[in-house]
Amino acid sequence: MAPTTSASGTALDRDQVVRWRAAWAEVMGGFVPGLATLEEIVCRAAETVRGRMPSRVLDLGGGPGVLAERMANRWPGAAVTVMDIDPVLLALTRGAVPDLVRSLDGDLSSPAWATRAGEGYDVVTAVMTLHYLAPPQARAFYDDARRVLSPGGLLVVADLMPDDGVASVMNALDPADGEAAAELAWAQWWSDVAEAASLRPLFAERAAMFQARPPAGFTASASWHVTAARAAGFAEAGLLWRCGRHAALAAVA
Ligand SMILES: C[S@@+](CC[C@H](N)C(=O)[O-])C[C@H]1O[C@@H](n2cnc3c(N)ncnc32)[C@H](O)[C@@H]1O
């Protein structure tokens, strides 16, 4: 298949991009048990909260745009945007689905991302993204997310959210063993993609950017997230889904 040129000017082999994104989806499935169920629940919640198909959707920290592509296919006619800080992952989104999904670079650790993304979204998702932020930034994230949603719009934040009580039972059903394998698969994925000569400039950009950042490691309970969403002025906030130590919060603006 012919090479595709992403908006960053990077020429990528389209078949290779398809393989990398499929492998990414597998790696993420290793991190998040029940990921397919989570995605289905998120989509149903998005359709229910509005009583119609969403027309503007934003996936934050959306990586190579796998979920964004699924949402764009599920809701034809919806304007779906991925925002991410990582130039390599954005190049994969642009290389794979340039006409289906809009890609924007943005840093969720500063409120400027919300201005850049614009307002009026029906649905905003952040899957396995918030743990990259420091706690004050994660709290501020809820203010900014509410700002970009239209009234009645839905925010879904899915991440590691170990919780009191329920989690102690659920953790026994979902031990962290799978996480070590997922970490290995993650490292292998990045090392495979880094071999592509055409991506070298973006990898250099990425290395410089992440060098100055503390490693991702923020984890808070689901109730912490619910409290942060309510404090940010969301009208409703609660648990949408849980599988082991992973959970998703839904909040209605
Ligand atoms: C574990 S990946 C999850 C990607 C995607 N949501 C998924 O489920 O496939 C975390 C994502 O968050 C992005 N990210 C990390 N820190 C970020 C920040 N400060 N602003 C925007 N995106 C960020 C990473 O580049 C990466 O794409």
The ligand as a Gaussian input file, in Angstrom:
#p B3LYP/6-31G(d) Opt

LIG

0 1
 C       -1.715000       4.610000      28.528000
 S       -1.944000       5.692000      27.188000
 C       -3.671000       5.532000      26.836000
 C       -4.008000       5.979000      25.455000
 C       -5.453000       5.830000      25.033000
 N       -6.342000       6.574000      25.884000
 C       -5.855000       4.390000      24.999000
 O       -6.607000       3.944000      25.862000
 O       -5.411000       3.681000      24.096000
 C       -1.856000       7.309000      27.946000
 C       -1.960000       8.423000      26.946000
 O       -1.948000       9.677000      27.636000
 C       -1.129000      10.578000      26.905000
 N       -0.653000      11.640000      27.813000
 C        0.198000      11.516000      28.845000
 N        0.374000      12.711000      29.451000
 C       -0.379000      13.595000      28.778000
 C       -0.599000      14.994000      28.914000
 N       -0.010000      15.703000      29.875000
 N       -1.424000      15.598000      28.038000
 C       -2.027000      14.876000      27.040000
 N       -1.860000      13.550000      26.874000
 C       -1.045000      12.924000      27.724000
 C       -0.020000       9.695000      26.401000
 O        0.708000      10.293000      25.366000
 C       -0.805000       8.475000      25.966000
 O       -1.324000       8.599000      24.685000

